[in-house]
Amino acid sequence: ATTTIAVTLQEYGNSIVSTRKLDLFSLADVEPALANILAYIMNDSLDEVMKGILGAGTKVIREIAGAISTAAVTGVSATDTIKAKDIRYVVAKMRAANVVPRRGNLFASYIHPEVSHDLRAETGTASWRQPHEYVDPSGIYAGEIGTFEGVAFIESPRLPNSQAGAGSGTTQTRVYDTFVMGQQALAEAIAEEPHTVVGPVTDKLMRLRPLGWYAVAGWSLYRPDSLYRIQTASSVRPAA
């Protein structure tokens, strides 16, 4: 029997109004700056939407007391940072479930920079750092994970994190989400692609110049086995 996935289209967008006076009086080029600001706002807005959707995935593992666990998130303590074995475990589970990779044979991972730090700092055999120290130090020089254990990593400061772990108050452990996914993680429907919109100049002196971005789209979780969430702490910011 066919299983259907509901995807609800929504309007997304934002706008700003520049003025001719600002353009004439400013010491910097206003229009390129506004274009960069709008692009950032668009990326930030769509990432916020994605955070909410991906965070509803049901495949969740946590680093607790040095072991891979599915216990409550409150068991994650400040020393429970991400390990290479967490990545290997998720990749093994996704391959066993016949998940289609994102790029060639590589799955995709979105990781917070403060979590990336811990993965790159891990020492010992089977860690990220050892082969980079002795074989390919380019990743160390660049400060990038790159590809590792069948996963291509992308860093973003927008990854979800909150004080949800062990402890309470200002000392409660901050827990970070790292997503690893294949091609079928999300279902997407696009009625109008995200794009820049230049509004009409309607005032009589031609001073006000509207500029914005707009999209009509929707996303929904598609195949549960194609999306894993790894919850860990970070040594860079263990609490508040």
N, C-alpha and C positions, 0 to 999 in steps of 0.2 A: 504494500500500500504506500502511496506517495505521502511523504510528510512535508507539510507546508511551513514556511517561515514567514512571519508577518514583518514587513518593513514599512514604517510610517514616515511619509515625507513631511519635512518641516522646512520652514523658511529660516535662513540664517543670514546675518549681515550686520553691517555697522556703517556709519557715515560721519563725516566731518565737513565743516564749512570753512574754507580758507577765504581770505580777503585780499583784494588788490593792494590795500595799504600795507598789509604784512609783507607781501611779496616785494613791494617797492622799498620799504624801510629796513628790511632784514639784511644783515651782513652776510647771511648764508643763502644758498639756493633753497627756497621753501618747497617747491613742488617735488624735487627728488626726495627730500626729507619726509614729506607727507606720504609719498608712495611707499617708502620703507616702513613707516609707522603703520600704514594700513595693511601691508603684507604681514607684519609681525602680529597685528591684532587678528587677522584672519587665521594665521597658523595657531595662535594661542587659543582662539575661540573653538576651532575645530578639534584641537587636541583635548580641550576640556570635555567636549562631547564624547570623544573616543575613550577618555578615562572612565567615564560613567558606564559606558557599554562594556569595555573590556573588564572592568572591575566586577562585573556580574558573572564572569566565567566560573564554572564549577570545579575545574581542575586546579587545585591549590596545594602547594607543598610549602613547608616552613623549615627553616634551619633552627633546630631547638637542641641545645646541649650537645652540639657536635654531630647530630644525626638528622637525617631527612625525616620529617614528621608531618602528620596531618592533624596533630593536636591543636587546641585552641590558640589563637594568635597571642593571647595573653601569656603564653609560655615562651615567647621570643624575648630573650634578654639582650643586654647591650653587647655581649660578646658573641652573639649568634650572627656573625657576618656571613656573607655569601661565600661559597666554596666552589671550586671547579667541579666537584662531584655532584653538586646540585644541577649544573648544566648538563653533565653526562647523563644523569638520571632522566631528566626531562626529554632529552634527545632520544634516549633508548625507548622511553614510553611512547613517544610520537612515532618513531620508526616502526615499533611493534604494532601500532594501531594503523599503519599504512597511511600516515598523514603525508600529503604532498608538500614538499619543501617550497620555500618562497623564491629562492634564486639558485638554479642548478640543484645541487644536493644540500644546500644550506637552508636552515630555518632562520627566521629573523627574531632578534631580541631587542627590546627597548628597555634601557637600563638607566637609572639615575647616576649622575657623575659621582655622587658620594658612595654609591654601591660599586661602581666601576673601580674606584680607588681600591676597595678591599679585594676585589677579584685580581687586580693587577699586582697587589702587594703580597698575596698569598705565596708562601715559599714551600719548598719541598718537592718531592717527586709528584708527578701527575698534576702539577699546578700550572697556571698560565705563565708564570714568570720564568721558570727554569729553562724551557726551550728558547725563550726570547733572550735570555742572558748568554746562552752558549751557541745558538744557531742563527737566530734572526733578531738582532737587537733593535730593528727599526721601530717596532711597536713601543719599546721603552722610550726611545728618543722622541717619538711623536706623542706619547701619552695616550695611546689608543689601544683598545682591545683588539680591534680588527675582526678576524674570523678565528674561532676557537671551538673545538669539539663539535663541529658540524653546525655552528651558529654564526651568523653575521650580526655584529652588535652595533646599535645606534644609541648614542647617549642623548638624553634630554632632561633638563631640569624640571620638566612638567610632569614627570612620573609621580603617581600618587604616593603620599607618605603622611603618616600621622602618628601621634602618640597613642598607640593601641596595644603595645606589648606589656612586658612585666613591669611592676612598680606602680606608682601613683603620683599624681601632682606633677611638679616640674621635673622630677627624676624618672618619670615613666618612659620606657624605651620607645624610641621612634622606630616605626616599622615601615619599610620601603617595599613597593611592589616592582618586580621585574617580570616583564611579559616575554614569553617565547611562543612563537606561533608559526603555523604553516599557511598554505594558501586559502584554506577553507575556514579560517577563524571567523570571518565576518561576511555577512551578506550585505550588499550595497545596492541602493537604488538612487539614480541621479536623474532628476528632471531638468536641472540647470546647473552646470558646473560652477564651482566658485570662481568668480571673476571680478575684475575692477569695474566700477560703474562711475562714469563722469556725468554728474547731474546738470540740468539746464541752469544757465545764469539768467535769473528772472528779475533782478532789481534793475531799475531804470538807469543807474550809473554803471552797470556791469561790474560791480565790485565783489559780490558774493559768489564763490565758486565751490559748489558741492562736489564731494568726492567720497566714494565708499566702495564696499565690496558686497556681493550678494550671491546666495546659492539656495537651491531647493534640492534637498537630498535627505536620505535616511539610511541608517545602518542598524543591523541587528546581529546578535551572535548566531552563528550558522552551525558549525560542527564542534561539539564540546572537546573532542580529542585533539583538535587543531590549535588549542589555546591553553597554555599553562601559565600560572602565576606563581612566582617564587617570592615568598615574603621573608625578609631578613632585616637585621639591624645594620647600622653602619658605624664604624669606628670614628668616622669624621664628625658625625653628629649623633651620638648615641641617645640623646634625650631631647629636651626642648631646643 
